[in-house]
Amino acid sequence: MQTAVNAQRTFASDNNAGAHPRVLAALADVNVGHVPGYGDDPHTASAERAFRALLGDDAHVFFAFNGTGANVIALAAALRPHQAVICAAYAHLNVDECGAFERFAGGKLLDLPVTNGKLTPADVRGALHGIGDPHHVQPAAISISQSTELGTVYTLAELRALGDVAREHGLFFHLDGARLANAAAALGTDLGAMLAETGVDACTFGGTKNGMLFGEAVVFPRPHPAVEIMPYARKSGMQLASKMRFVAAQFEALLHDGLWLENAARANAMARRLAGRVAAIPGVRIAYPVEANGVFAVLPQHAIAPLQAVRRFYVWDESASIVRWMCSFDTTEDDVDSFADAVAREVAR
Ligand SMILES: Cc1ncc(COP(=O)(O)O)c(C=O)c1O
């Protein structure tokens, strides 16, 4: 049997972690006999029920393979090609999805400079121009990430304010929740309060960064005309799994007994611990508020490469010397403490 190339846990990304043992066990449990494909199976029905138990009976759920696909099909189901999505310049949708939205949905992203990764109602209002002018794309949606790419979390009040501006201007309110669980754990709120009550129309519920092997869910917390389009958007968007039971079973395991929140809370706690330790080191500065499972720190240049050799991580902003450390559901106190010791050592060198 081949052994792992590198069994060490890193701070590179929460998708560098493996899968939670209960998720793997759930896969083995459903690996019995034959069931219909494409979601017409009892495991998919059961996972959908688990989502409705969290989000209310009006919720619709569509399982997908990955986060890029989940973002794109949700937006494609709601928009026409002459329409545009207002988002933060940092949005994964904008900078890390290789133009998938533009290619597949045909619309345009209106990406705005923002503070701490968060879009505000004023940003949205400022982008609403050219309405009714056929020479301009028509802003028709906002997309935010919760938690954000900078490790910050929109408060319920901030979400409500965005929901209000979306309703006021008839904009589809999309939320990229690749790290939704981390935001829910950080806010200590239930998902109904974070989604349906703030006016979110569709969101990704991320599984991959929360302990699954792969798989995301597109969730519509309330009835919306785009729900009718979603089955077609998902299939033509190449996100319909034929062996759907294996995506569904992973979500069942995550939602069972609150494993999703437990995993997220652990990752968040490790990020807080790491931030607390490194913030006390002279020469290190925390770049953005640490509210979920990511820590962004300004480090002296000389310390970065030696620290990357200790545990892998990414440089986020080369010119500002900002690095990104992501914690996962399986990050341990020892991982954090030994790395923080290394930071102190290398920064002082
Ligand atoms: C904010 C955000 N959205 C979406 C994704 C989904 O990416 P993928 O298509 O790799 O699953 C990621 C992954 O890094 C992310 O950080």
The ligand as an ORCA input file, in Angstrom:
! r2SCAN-3c Opt
* xyz 0 1
  C     -15.137     31.874     -1.724
  C     -15.046     30.647     -2.557
  N     -16.053     30.353     -3.393
  C     -16.056     29.242     -4.140
  C     -15.026     28.342     -4.084
  C     -15.188     27.084     -4.893
  O     -14.200     26.630     -5.591
  P     -14.152     25.232     -6.366
  O     -14.778     25.438     -7.681
  O     -12.703     24.995     -6.426
  O     -14.893     24.195     -5.575
  C     -13.919     28.606     -3.259
  C     -12.753     27.695     -3.216
  O     -11.656     28.039     -2.917
  C     -13.938     29.789     -2.476
  O     -12.926     30.087     -1.649
*
